[in-house]
Structure formats: structure tokens, C-alpha cells
Amino acid sequence: EILRCLVGSEMCIRDSVYTMEATAQATDLVLMTKPAYADKVPLFLGINNVKFRKKILPGDTLEIHAELLSERAKKAIATCKCAVYTAGDLAAETGVTIAMR
């Protein structure tokens, strides 16, 4: 596995990658609930301002809160702010930008 572990470290980065993927999926769900985007396909544009507050380990249950932060309706591009919690503690924060086509 290419992303298995950081070189020279026992800390695995795979869980961080999966966490960011989960925030992108949560953003898709937020946008697809809007009538204007109901029949559209979400396309990942980027992720910004990622902050890990707590280590996320295999087996942790993630609770993801996503809210619409900004929207360019004419271009069908939106950014959501996501907060990831594990065991009730804030574990990560990010901004995810999606285009709906």
C-alpha cells in the first residue's frame, strides 16, 4: 500500500485520507438535498483549511457535521465547512469545494 504509513513512522496516514474522503461525501449529501442540485453529479474540486485536532484511529466512529459555507449558484460551485467528531470530541475540521454538474 502506497499510503500505508509515513516513512520512518508508525503513524498511519490512511485514516486521515479516509476522513477527508468522508467529509467530501458529507458535502455531496448536503448539496444534493438542495432542489437546484437534486439531479446533478457532484465533482470534487478541492479541500482547504484542514486541521486535525485529535488522532483518528482505525475503528473510530466518525460523526460529520457539514454546513454550506459559500455558494456560486450560477457556476453551481459550493463550499461546505465540515467538522469531524470522534467520541464527542472535535477531531478534524475542513472546507470542501464541490461543483455540481
N, C-alpha and C positions, 0 to 999 in steps of 0.2 A: 504494500500500500504506500503510495507516494505521500499521502498526508498522514501517515500513521503516527509519527511522533517527530518533534523537533530534534534536529541533530544534536547529540550530546545531552539530551534531556529526557527525563522520564515523563514529563508533562505532555500529554497527548493533545493535539490541536483539533482532532477530528470532531470532538463535541462542540467546539466553538464554531466550526464550519456548519455543522448541523443546526446549531442555534440560529445562526444568521439565515440559513435556508428557511427555518421555521418562521422567522419574522417576515421574510418575503411572502411566504404563503399566507400569513395572517393579514398582511397588507392587501393581497389579492382578494381575500374574503371581504374585507371592509369595502373595497371599491366595487366588487361585484354585487353588493347589496344596494348600490345606488341605481335607480331606474335607468339613468343615462348609460350605464356600463353593463347592464344585465346580459346582453348578448355579445359582449366583447371578449377578446382574448387578452389576458394580462402578459405584458412583456417586461422583464426585469431590466431597469436602466442603471440602477446603482444603489449603493449603500453608503451612508455618511455618518459621521459623528458616533462611531461605535465606541462604547465604553463598557468594559467588563468590570463589574463591581464585586463579584463573588465567583469562585470556581464552580463550574458546571461539570458534573461528573456523570459517567455512564449510569443509567438507571434513574437519574433525577427526573422528576415530573416538572415540565415547564408550563407555566401559566403565562400566556402572552396577551398583553393589552395593547391594542393598536387603535390609534385615532388619526383622523385626517388632519394633517398639518397645513398643507397648501395644495392648491389645485389650479391648473391652467386648463380650463374646460374646453377652450377652442382647440387645443392640441391634444386633449384627452391624456394629460400627464398629471400625476398626483404624487404627493409625498406624504407618508404616514410616519408618525412617531410611534415607536414600539418600545415597550418596557417588558422585560422578561423576569419572571419571579420563580424562585425555587423555594419550597417550604415557607412561603410567605415573605421571603427576603428578596429585595431587588438584586438580580444577578447580572443583568445587562440592559443597555439602552442603545437604540439605534434609530436612524432615519432611513426609510426605504423609499425609493422612487420607482414608480411603475408607469408604463404607457399602456393605455387600453386601445386595442386595435380590432 
